Amino acid sequence: MTTIREKYLEKIKEDFEVLSTIVLQQMELVITATHDNKDGELYTKIEHNEVIIDGLEIKIRDEVINSIVLYCPRASDCRKIMSYHDMTAYLERIGDLLLNIADFLREVELQDSLYASFHPTILLQLETVKKMTQNAIFAFTCEDENLAKEIIRTDDLVDNNHKEIIHRIPLHFVGKTIKDQNMLDALSLSGMSYNIERIGDNATNIAEAAIYLMEGKNAKHIHNN
């Protein structure tokens, strides 16, 4: 027979799964916006999803606190509950970063040679962090330690690509007259790349939390092992 405590823990899990689904949907919408930043309906969906993400983060946080206060979970359950709490915070941050990227996309001229030049790289970065986030969630829910460690190693690739983008942007304007829109595009691309890199960091944090859940130890710097 399922106890009230077990039902409460199951509710946290269910809400976390909904949050995960919405965040991944948000990534798809932002990826779509890299191809068409004039679709008002698309941005309405992005803004609506952000409201849902924020609401779920608050809901899960309250459920975590109540589960600890009301049911005094045993050590193994408590570690899992706190892992849900931490990963919910990371997913909410990913939601914020995706909204930032969408806001930067509003400002760029998609047909400009600068954006056109960097679009394949930005798209690759977004697809990479999307896969990292998907796999990090899977590693947690299925307790796949090897997958979690692979995600942590992948973060180095995202970091290096971000550094390359920041290095390449000024080189694009060598010997050229810089217009106001060029400067806005350059700043927007730099902002997008930074926020994508931060999504990779948060996906890595989720993977580290998954390893902590499985092993009970800090997984920081595991890529050096």
Phi and psi in degrees as a GROMACS rama.xvg file:
@    title "Ramachandran Plot"
@    xaxis  label "Phi"
@    yaxis  label "Psi"
@TYPE xy
-74.9426  128.166  THR-2
-83.2729  166.403  THR-3
-62.0511  -37.8985  ILE-4
-61.8791  -44.5603  ARG-5
-64.4832  -39.0473  GLU-6
-63.9432  -37.9729  LYS-7
-66.165  -42.7246  TYR-8
-65.5225  -36.9345  LEU-9
-65.1746  -34.4028  GLU-10
-65.5379  -40.5785  LYS-11
-60.2178  -44.7679  ILE-12
-61.1853  -44.8351  LYS-13
-62.555  -44.1999  GLU-14
-66.9068  -35.742  ASP-15
-63.7445  -39.5383  PHE-16
-64.83  -38.6328  GLU-17
-64.519  -45.087  VAL-18
-58.9324  -45.0491  LEU-19
-59.0772  -43.8112  SER-20
-62.8863  -43.2821  THR-21
-65.9051  -41.3758  ILE-22
-63.2044  -42.8132  VAL-23
-66.8273  -36.3639  LEU-24
-63.1882  -38.9548  GLN-25
-62.2291  -38.0161  GLN-26
-61.898  -42.4604  MET-27
-61.9318  -41.3462  GLU-28
-64.1839  -42.3353  LEU-29
-65.9586  -39.9379  VAL-30
-60.454  -41.1503  ILE-31
-61.5804  -38.6016  THR-32
-66.1893  -21.8955  ALA-33
-67.7389  -19.8371  THR-34
-95.9707  -27.4537  HIS-35
-149.267  100.635  ASP-36
-97.9989  15.0391  ASN-37
-110.765  6.92626  LYS-38
-85.7252  99.881  ASP-39
-62.5508  -36.0331  GLY-40
-64.3817  -35.8869  GLU-41
-62.6848  -44.3318  LEU-42
-69.7575  -31.0211  TYR-43
-62.8563  -41.3474  THR-44
-64.0535  -42.0281  LYS-45
-61.4107  -45.3859  ILE-46
-66.6934  -37.5443  GLU-47
-65.2349  -42.3865  HIS-48
-62.2327  -36.9444  ASN-49
-62.361  -38.9058  GLU-50
-62.961  -42.4823  VAL-51
-63.8475  -43.5399  ILE-52
-60.1931  -46.4987  ILE-53
-62.2635  -41.287  ASP-54
-65.7078  -40.2981  GLY-55
-67.6376  -36.7141  LEU-56
-61.019  -43.789  GLU-57
-65.9087  -42.3357  ILE-58
-62.1903  -47.3794  LYS-59
-67.0273  -39.5026  ILE-60
-59.6113  -43.892  ARG-61
-65.2648  -38.5928  ASP-62
-65.4707  -37.9194  GLU-63
-63.2718  -47.8372  VAL-64
-61.1455  -45.9095  ILE-65
-63.9348  -38.1549  ASN-66
-65.2554  -35.5157  SER-67
-74.5125  -43.2039  ILE-68
-70.4386  -41.427  VAL-69
-85.7982  -31.2414  LEU-70
-117.965  -3.03106  TYR-71
41.5746  64.1306  CYS-72
-63.1337  150.76  PRO-73
-67.0995  169.392  ARG-74
-55.4011  -45.2568  ALA-75
-65.1067  -41.1462  SER-76
-67.3466  -39.0056  ASP-77
-63.5121  -40.0673  CYS-78
-63.7763  -40.3794  ARG-79
-67.9961  -41.683  LYS-80
-60.5079  -44.1179  ILE-81
-68.6213  -30.6368  MET-82
-64.8559  -41.201  SER-83
-60.5615  -41.7846  TYR-84
-60.3525  -48.6835  HIS-85
-64.6686  -44.9564  ASP-86
-70.4615  -29.4398  MET-87
-62.8071  -41.8458  THR-88
-63.8317  -40.8874  ALA-89
-64.8169  -41.2411  TYR-90
-66.6315  -37.5403  LEU-91
-64.4058  -37.3362  GLU-92
-67.0731  -38.6874  ARG-93
-60.4974  -40.1314  ILE-94
-59.3439  -43.7486  GLY-95
-62.0035  -42.688  ASP-96
-65.8251  -37.9658  LEU-97
-64.2809  -38.7841  LEU-98
-64.7092  -38.9381  LEU-99
-59.8653  -44.3687  ASN-100
-61.9138  -42.9684  ILE-101
-60.7972  -39.939  ALA-102
-65.4511  -40.1666  ASP-103
-64.297  -38.5726  PHE-104
-63.0349  -30.6826  LEU-105
-59.7281  -29.042  ARG-106
-89.7723  -18.8182  GLU-107
-84.6169  154.377  VAL-108
-95.6349  107.819  GLU-109
-62.2846  -27.9898  LEU-110
-87.6609  -5.70971  GLN-111
-65.2524  145.188  ASP-112
-62.3442  -30.5966  SER-113
-65.6024  -54.2072  LEU-114
-62.3821  -42.6189  TYR-115
-59.5314  -35.1613  ALA-116
-69.6971  -35.477  SER-117
-97.1713  -11.1156  PHE-118
-54.8432  -45.8297  HIS-119
-59.3421  -38.3161  PRO-120
-70.4373  -43.1781  THR-121
-61.5587  -42.6162  ILE-122
-63.5493  -42.5439  LEU-123
-62.0757  -41.7507  LEU-124
-62.3785  -44.07  GLN-125
-63.6618  -42.884  LEU-126
-64.163  -37.1311  GLU-127
-65.5121  -47.1028  THR-128
-72.1416  -27.7728  VAL-129
-63.1255  -46.397  LYS-130
-63.7546  -40.1132  LYS-131
-59.0232  -44.8528  MET-132
-66.18  -45.6294  THR-133
-56.4149  -48.38  GLN-134
-68.5078  -33.8708  ASN-135
-65.4103  -42.5116  ALA-136
-62.8095  -44.3144  ILE-137
-62.7085  -43.1523  PHE-138
-59.6845  -36.472  ALA-139
-71.9247  -51.3112  PHE-140
-68.4263  -30.7889  THR-141
-103.868  1.88335  CYS-142
52.09  55.266  GLU-143
-101.831  97.3205  ASP-144
-67.3785  -40.1626  GLU-145
-63.5192  -41.1773  ASN-146
-64.1847  -40.6756  LEU-147
-60.8742  -42.0594  ALA-148
-68.4768  -33.589  LYS-149
-64.4672  -39.0327  GLU-150
-61.9893  -43.1567  ILE-151
-61.5517  -39.698  ILE-152
-68.9622  -34.9825  ARG-153
-64.0474  -26.8756  THR-154
-59.4888  -30.8216  ASP-155
-61.3313  -38.3864  ASP-156
-63.2079  -44.1852  LEU-157
-62.8655  -43.0864  VAL-158
-61.1526  -44.4156  ASP-159
-66.4142  -38.9888  ASN-160
-65.4243  -37.4926  ASN-161
-62.2484  -44.3152  HIS-162
-62.6536  -37.6077  LYS-163
-66.2417  -41.2673  GLU-164
-61.6323  -47.2324  ILE-165
-61.7585  -35.2554  ILE-166
-71.7974  -36.6589  HIS-167
-78.2659  -29.2442  ARG-168
-56.4459  -51.4457  ILE-169
-62.8267  -32.8182  PRO-170
-64.1096  -25.398  LEU-171
-63.7664  -25.6408  HIS-172
-100.977  3.63109  PHE-173
-59.9372  124.047  VAL-174
77.6036  9.57833  GLY-175
-117.114  154.682  LYS-176
-80.5506  127.657  THR-177
-94.7875  121.666  ILE-178
-95.4469  168.101  LYS-179
-58.6747  -43.1582  ASP-180
-65.6137  -34.3147  GLN-181
-59.8934  -44.9124  ASN-182
-65.1829  -41.9296  MET-183
-62.9664  -42.1182  LEU-184
-63.2679  -41.1143  ASP-185
-63.5474  -45.5734  ALA-186
-65.7431  -38.8756  LEU-187
-66.7026  -42.7015  SER-188
-62.935  -41.7677  LEU-189
-61.7993  -43.0019  SER-190
-65.2844  -40.9069  GLY-191
-60.7348  -48.0247  MET-192
-60.6989  -41.8481  SER-193
-62.3975  -44.7539  TYR-194
-68.0277  -34.7179  ASN-195
-64.4647  -42.2418  ILE-196
-60.6023  -38.0621  GLU-197
-69.7336  -32.488  ARG-198
-62.0316  -42.5217  ILE-199
-58.7079  -39.7059  GLY-200
-62.6234  -41.02  ASP-201
-72.8358  -33.6473  ASN-202
-63.7788  -38.459  ALA-203
-64.0677  -39.2646  THR-204
-61.0559  -38.4532  ASN-205
-64.7439  -42.6068  ILE-206
-62.5555  -40.05  ALA-207
-66.2366  -37.4041  GLU-208
-65.9946  -35.1449  ALA-209
-64.0425  -42.2346  ALA-210
-65.9754  -39.4466  ILE-211
-60.9562  -40.0079  TYR-212
-61.9906  -41.5963  LEU-213
-78.5534  -39.8823  MET-214
-106.738  -18.436  GLU-215
72.523  24.3551  GLY-216
-139.69  157.615  LYS-217
-70.4284  131.536  ASN-218
-100.659  12.3455  ALA-219
-59.9489  138.943  LYS-220
64.882  23.0355  HIS-221
-65.8008  -24.0068  ILE-222
-68.5437  -12.3671  HIS-223
-88.3665  -7.44053  ASN-224
